[in-house]
Amino acid sequence: MARTHLVVFGATGFTAKTVIEELCTRCTSWLPQDFSWAIAGRNERGLRQVAKIVEVAASRGVPEPDIVVADIHDYESLLAMARSTKLVLNCVGPYRWTGEPVVRACIEAGCDYLDLCGEPEFIERMVLTHFTPARTAGVIICHSAAFDSVPCDLAVLASKRYLEARGLSPGSVEMFASLEAKDGLGIHYATYAAAVEGFGSAGIALPQIRKRLTQTMWSTRSPASRPPGPPVRVHKGLLGVSRDARIDGFTIPYFFSDPAVVRLSQALDAYLSTGVPPTHFAAYIVVRGWYVLALLTFYFTIFQALVPFEAGRRLLLAYPKLFTGGLVSHAGPTPKQMSGTSFTQTYFVKGYTKDADKTAKPDLCVRATMTGPEPGYVATPFLILLCAREVILRRDKLERGVVTPAVAFRDVALDMIDALNKDGRIQWRVEETGP
């Protein structure tokens, strides 16, 4: 039996439904003529309800999906799912608890894999445990193939390429991320639960995994040249709050997964001897206004105090509205909230001549921006399907193993950014600001 091109696993979930809608409404221009796909999950009745919702896809050139019953607690069902397709889009989290069996099944079945994961502990554990088996099997296991962390990871890579094209070495990249929500924010409970588990594993498990990576994989990587120019320092003001003259607002250290993914990309580049140069990197969240800053600090302080402990995580998961000021719900954001929300990532990039030391001034400064729609449920489905397009159409140009977006799509990254600009929902702009 011929394999389908892809399967959306966890298809009855909130985010997976946005992926399915994106596939059915905006992907018809690039799908292969013989395109076939499936939706998968543990609840066959729920899957059939989803299939009814996408029946209209047939009139838009997208065939109706097959239905595959698969459960993370039944490895044989996961293996059967992976053997039935060429690519699994895994939308089932929190990945700390649900992700590894799907990764294992894809490697065993010789099937490629993308997910929406923003949990550094899970991502780096998969690299540590499964990089060699995945590479030996010739499969692509790419984590964070969504808003976490395609825009940031590709933006850093594109910044390096921009400087290299001008004969310069990348010295530093700083990212400032801001969010605008005209009608208020909304977060689905599943997204919140993944964040709770991701932060919960960061304090103990993640340092241990990084230590083991350093002792094993990273100990054999090619020596990386030190980036020229001085390193960037994460601001250390009161509670991490600072102001930057280049940005209109307060800044706090970026506490989501993008910095971890960018640094993992650089470690993998060195390990694989790809020739992509390293750069210093720092990331911040921009907060505009004292009131929003006070609210964010208040809730995140409580979150940080509770999340390291199992009892604390149970509290956070049992009372999501209480601990997020009403942002989280099982219904997720409303269409009005999603249409009124947008993101901006501003990058300040410094390039140096190749022999510059840490006291040198930059030869070129660049300001770049990545702007787009609501991150979690509008940008995310677009981004994972952009990644899926590359896996389906240009797989021979992609890196094998357990990898990040900037490593997996290294040789097609600039084409992907062009595709973002042509689509129009996410835009990348670069401006030289002088030496």
N, C-alpha and C positions, 0 to 999 in steps of 0.2 A: 504494500500500500504506500502510495506517494505521501511524503511529508507535506504538511501545510507550511506556508511561509512563516506564519507566526501564530502564537496563542497568547491571549491575554489571561493570565492566571489571577484569580481573585476577582472575577468579572462582576460579581454582585456588589462589590464595595463602591464607596462614593467616588474615590479618585479613579478607579478603573472604569467607571461609567463615563467619566469625562474623557478618558483615553479612547474608549470605544466611539464616543460621539465625534471626537476629532478625526479618528480614522475614517469614519463613514461620511463625514461632511467636507473634509479639506484635503484628503490624501489621494483622491482619485487620479490626479494628474501624474503621479509617479508610480502607482502600483503596477506590477507586472500584469500582462494581459491574462495570464493563467493564475492570477492571485487567488489563494485560498487561505482561510484562517479559521480559528476556533476560539471559543470562550471557555474558560475552565474554572472550576471551583468545587467545593464539597457538596453544594446544595443543588441538585439537579432541577428541582422545581424553580428555584430562584434563577438559575441559568436560563431556563425556558422563558421566564418572564423578561429577562434581559434580551433574549433573542427576538421576542415579539416587538420590543421597543425599536430594534434596529432593522426590522423588516423593510422599512423605507429605503434602506441602504441599497437594496437590489435595483431600485429605480435610478440610483446615482452611479451605477457601475461597480459597486462593491457587493460581492456575493454574500449571501447569508452565511453566518458562521456555523461551523460544526459545534457540537456540545461535548465537552470532555469532563467527566467527573474525576476530580483529583483532590486529595486531602493531605495536608502536611504531616498528619499522623499516620499516613499509609504510604510508605516509601514506594511500594510496587506501583501504586496509582500515579505517583509523581514520575516514576521511571517510564511508565506507559505514556504519560502525557509528553515527556521530553522526546520519546522515540517517535511520537506522532507528528513532530514539527521540527522546523529548522531554527526557530528562535522563540524563546519564552520571555514575555514581558511580565515580570513578577511584581504584582501590585499588592502583595500580602505582607503586612507588617504587624507589629514591630519585628524587624528583621533579626534582631538579637535572638528571638525565640523561634521564628518561622523560616528564616532565610536559608540556613545551611543545607537542610535536606533537598531543597530545590536546586541549589548550586551543585551538590553531589550528583543528583539525578541528571542534570544537564551535562556534566562532565562525562558520566558513565555512558550516556546516550549519544554523545557527540553533537550536542545541541548548544547553540549560542544563547546568551542570557543577558538581559538588561533589567535594572530595577530602579526604583525611585528613592533609594536609601539615603538617609542623611545621618547615619549612625557610625561614627568613626571606628568604634570598637569592633563592630561587625565587619566593616570593610577591611580593616587591617588584619583582622583574624582570618578572613578568607584569603587574603594575600599570603599570609604566613602558612596557612594549612593547605591551600589548594592551587597556588600559582603553578607549581611544577606539574601536578597532574593535569591541570587545564591546558598548559602549554604543550605537554606531551600528546594530549588528545586533540590538539589543534583547534580548540574552541575559544571563543571570546566570552569572558565573564566580566562585564563592565557594570560596576556599581555607580550610584549617584548620577544616573543618566537622565536627570530632570532638572528642576530649578536648583536643587542640590545635586550636582554642582556644575552643570554644563556651562552656564554663562560665565562664571568666575574662572573656571579651569581653562576654558577656551580663550577667554579674554587675556589671561596671563600668557598663554602660549602665543596668541596673536601679537601681544606687545613685544615679546621676545623676537618674533619673526620681523616685526616692523623695524626694530633697532638693528637686527642682523643685516637687513636689506640695505641699511645705511652705513654698514661697516663698523657698527658699534656693538659693545657687549652690554647686555642688560644688567644694571646694578641693583635696582630696587623697583618694586611695584607695591603701591598702597591702594587698597580698595575701600571706598566709603559707600555704604549701602543705605538707601533711604526708601521709605514706603509712604505712599499717599493713599488715604482711604476717605473718599468724600462722604460715603454713607456708612462708615463704620466697618470694622474688620469682622470676619467670621472664620472660624477654624473648625474643621471636622474632628470629631473625637478620635478617630483612628490616627490622624496626623499628630494630634497631641499625645496619644499613647506612645507612639513611636519616639517622640521627643523625650518623654519621661524615661523610657527605657534606655534611650541613647545617652542621656545625661547621667542616668543612674550607673551605667557601666564605665563612665569615663574616669572616675576617681581611682579605681583599683585595677580593673581588668585591662584598661587601655595602656597604662604605663608598663604593665607586665608584658603585653603583646609587643610593644615597641622595643622593649629590652631584648626580647627573643628575636625580633627582626634584625636588630643591630648585631646580635651575636651570630646570626645565621646568614640570611640573604644579604643584608647590607655589608657584612664583613667581606664579601667577595666582589662587591661592585667596583667599577673603575673609579680611581680617584677623581673627584670632581674639582674643577678649578674653583677657587673662591670667587664669588661675584665681586666685581670692582666697586670702588666707592664704599662709603660707610653703611653699615646695616641700619635698618629702620627699627625704631623702638616703639613698642605698643605703649600708648599714653598711660601714665600712672598717676593721674589726678585722683581726687577724692572719689572712692568707689569706682575708680577707672574712668570717671567723667573728666572730659577735657574739652577744649575748643581748638579748632584749627582754622587759621586765617583763610585757608583755601576753600572752606566749606561753611555754608551758612547754617550753623546749628551746633549743638553739643555732640560730642562723640563718646562712645563707649566701646570697649573691645568687642569684636564680632564673636558671638558665642555659639554660632551654628557651625556646620561642618565644613564650610568652604576652605578655611585656612588649613585644616587637616588634609583635605583632598588635594589642595595645591602642593603641599609639602610632600605628600605621598607620591604625587606625579613626578616631582623632582627626584625623589629617591628611586623610583622605578626607572626614570630616564638614565640615571647614573648606573643602576644595576644592569640595564639592558644595553648600555653604551650607545644610546640613540643619537648622541651629538647635540641634543637640545641643552643649551647652557642653563645653569642654575641662576636664580635671582633671590635677593632678599625679598621677603613678603610680609605684609601686615594688613589687617583688615579691621574695619570699624563699622559700627552702626551709627547713623546720623539721627539725632532726635531733635526736633524743632519745638522749642517751648518748654518752660519750666514745669508746667502741669503734666505734660506727657512724660517728661523725664522722671518726675517724682513717682508717677504711677508705675512706670516700667521698673524703676529701681525697687519700689516697694514689693511688687509681685515677684520679681525675679529673685530678690533677696530671700523671700519665703520659699520659693521654688528651690533655690540652691541649698537651703537649710534642710529641706525634707528629702530631696531626690536621692542622696547617697544611701538612704536607709530603706529597707524593704517595707517597714511600716509606713514610712513617709511616702513612698511611691504608691502604696495602697490608698492612702488618704488623697493624694493628688489625682489618682484615677477614679476614685469614688465620688469626688466633688469637683469636677472640672470647672464648672462655672464659678464656684466660689474662689478657686485659686487662680483664675484668669480674668476676673472682673467681667465675667459673662461672655467672653470671646468664644469659648469652646462649647459646642453642642453636638448632639448626635445627628442633627439635621444638616449641619455644615452652613456655610455662608449662603445668603440669598442671592438670586441672580442680580439684584440691584447692588448688593455689596460687591460682588465680583466685578461688575461692569464699572464700578466707581473706584476700583483699586488699581494702582500701578506701582512699579518699582523703578528705581534708578540706581545703577552702580557706577560710581565715578572712580576712574583709575588715574593715579599720578605715577608716571613712569620716568625713570632716569636712565640714560644711556651714557656709557663711557668708552673712551678708547681702550683697546684691549690690554694695555700695560698700565692702566691707572691704578693708583694705590688707594687705600681706604680714606686718605685725606683729600683726594682730588675732588674738584668740582665737576658736575656732569657736563658732558659735551652737548647733550640734547635732553630737553624735558618735554614730555608728551602728556597731554590730558585726553583721556578717552572715556567714553560713556557707553554703557549698555542700558537701554531703557526698554520697558515692556509692560505687559498687562499684569493682572493679579497673579502672583507667583505660584500658589499651590494648586490651583484647579483650572487655570487658563493657560499660563505659560508651561506648566509641567506636562500636560498631555501633548502639547505641540513639540516640546523638546525631546521627550522620550521617543516620539514617532519620527522626529528628525534623525535621531540616532538609529532607530530601526531601519529607516530608509537606507542609511549608509551600510548597515549590516546586510541588508537584502540585495542592494544593487552594486556595492563596491567592497565586498567582503575581502577580496584579495589584497586590498590596500590597508587593511586594519591589523593592529597588533593582537597577537594571541596571548592567552594567559588571564589571570585575574588582574584587571587593570582599571584605571580611572579614565574619564573622558579624554583628557589631554593626551594620554598615552595611547589609548585605543584608536582615536581618530586623528592622531598626530599628522598624518600625511594628507588628510582631507579637511582639516580644521578650518582653513581659510575659505574653502568652498562652502562649508557649513555656515560660516558667518555670512557669506554672500547670500546664502539661501534665507537666512534670518532677515537680512535687509530687504530682499525681494518680496518676502511674505508681508513684511511691514509691521507685524505685531511686536516684534523684538528688533531693536535697531542698535547697530554698533557704529560709533563715530570716533574719529581720531583727529586731534588737533595738536600741531607742534606749538609749544609755548616759548621756545627759546632755549638757550643754554642754561 
